[in-house]
Amino acid sequence: MRGNELSSVRQPAKSAILLGAILFLTGLWNAAAWPQQADSPDAAIERGQKLFGQSCGFCHGPDATGARGPDLLRSPLVAHDVKGDKIGEVIRLGRPDKGMPALPLTDQQVLDIAAYLHARATEALDSAKVPTKYPLEKLLTGDPAAGKAYFNGAGGCQGCHSPTGDLAAIANKYSPIDLQAHMLYPEGKHTIAVVTLPSGEQVKGPLAHSDDFVIALRDASGWYRSFLRDRVKVELQDPLAAHRDLLGKLKPADVHDLFAYLESLK
């Protein structure tokens, strides 16, 4: 009996030892595998900051707010970049006509710089880590006369805006950094949905929901109304569509000229 009792005691003990060994080896494997996992976004931003300072800071400033080269925090190219697709092209090819040499950086280095620039641009938009009194001289590098000409001409801005109407004294309403942010990324206007029913009746209001099957809006009385898309005609009126289209066409010089013009409206 005593032998059987000892055997019954040893079996759980062996099982416990085996389980402990498995857990120990699993822990070692996880510890070894951990460094191979993808870097955190913060690590990429930190690397990008160092690399940017070494390779780009001389012209664009160590904080990307401009020096000999333009301020990149408000650059349309940075705003449209997705994981370095546009930034990488400029880095690798350079801009010889503007004195920017090509830089032989790896794909990972481009991604790191892009991560840093996007982080800085986000800081600027949120005004969280960029001083409220952002140095005006770093933003005001354009020509007000050229900005006015673009406003009334190629930009087509005068079709929706007026320097004596909605833009009157606009420079007194916003700080320079906020004014440029509103110029590039306007907010507050909702897409309007116009739904025509089979009877011919039209229902119009701010868009509340839209997918392949359903369209919903808030009507003039504030009621939430939804319709099956295959049973009605739908027209979407986006008041900011022109802004979005223009953003893709703006050259850096146009951005700075337009801002200089708006900053003169006091």
Buried (B, 14 or more C-beta within 10 A) or exposed (E): EEEEEEEEEEEEEEEEEEEEEEEEEEEEEEEEEEEEEEBEEEEBBBBBBEBBBEBBBEBBBEBBBBBEBBBBBBBBBBBEBEEBEBBBEBBEEBEEEEEBEEBEBEEEBBBBBBBBBBBBBEBBBEBEEBEEEBEEEBBBBBBBEBBBBBBBEEBBBEEEBEBEEEBEEBBEEBBBBBBBBBBBEEEEEBBBBBBBEEEEEEBBBEBBEBEEEEBBBBBEEEEEBEBEBEEBEBEEEEEBEBBEEBBEEBEBBBBBBBBBBBBBBE
